[in-house]
Amino acid sequence: MSGPGASREVVRFCRAHDGVRIAYAVHGNGPPMILGKNWISHLQYDWDDPVLGHLLDALGRVVTVVRYDERGYGLSDWAPEDFSLEARLGDLEAVAVAAGFDRYAVMAMGQTGQVAISHAAHHPERVTRLILNGTFAGVTDEYRANFEEYFATLVQIVRFGWTHTDSRFRRVFSESLVPGATESQKRWIDEIQPLVTSKDTAIAAAQVRQKSDVTGLLVDVAVPTLVLHTRGNRMAPFDQGRLMAAHIPDARLVALESENMAPLAGESAWQVWLEEVTVFLEADRASTPIQSARSEPVEHLTEREVELLHLVADGLTNEQIAEQLTLSARTVERHLSNVYRKLGVSGRAARAAAVAHILRN
């Protein structure tokens, strides 16, 4: 393993209710968040991932990330008998218990959306907030017409090409996940697929998952929800993101200008993604006090908030700050609102009081 966080990370294991061994790992600082990754999941190679490694590193600067390999994948048991939604829900719950967290945010990517939605709907007392990134609740009627033929074709590709020496058979998946990636990034996905799971497990898991549908549970999700969806997502069309945001009562949809499942590090959409996630998780961070150098409890200001306050102290307006940091003015306002709340200041004097705080420290 290499990359940020790899040298200090320990992979642990827990048992699901049916005895299946689930691998999980923890990195970062701050309030806890359980991350459900897509089907290309292997804890051992996370920090070498040129496609999503930047995302994991960035999240660890905001929250304590608990990520795990789903049953059948990565370092978890490869050949479980049960791939049902109920079994997968049990895996998430087992990881939460093993990691020692009673309350946590949940982020779902790719095919883990149904697990996260169901868990949040049934356990609002545990889930503080929900992030749905490039995922789906079920197969829409519009998509279903051609879905069975499409799925059968993918199964045949997996059956023949999953372990074939010619990785071009697996390129169909890398092209679908990240069509905007570089050749080396796509090649990494091509090559890691047979290391993630066996072809038999990949087919068995997919056959069960494609029949799952939690659309009916969307109205029961009673926690703040952020839906991040790229407009060009080929694995989960943008309509899926819109559907989830429309039916979850306290949801907000952010449309990202990208054709990849999640924005790559070099895309402008990546900065939008990072800002949205950081601001959305602030409420959880605000409830996790840290110790200052004087050992007095204080609420943590993020690096971005400190940066904004220094620019405010320099006399810049919100619009000027937004232009300098390549943010929207609305995002700057939301950051400053979080700062004012953390510092316990309000009204017309809030801005001046916040500047005084940053100059003192």
Summary of the structure (lengths in Angstrom):
residues: 361
radius of gyration: 21.1
end to end distance: 37.7
largest distance: 67.3
contacts: 1204
relative contact order: 0.11
helix: 51%
strand: 14%
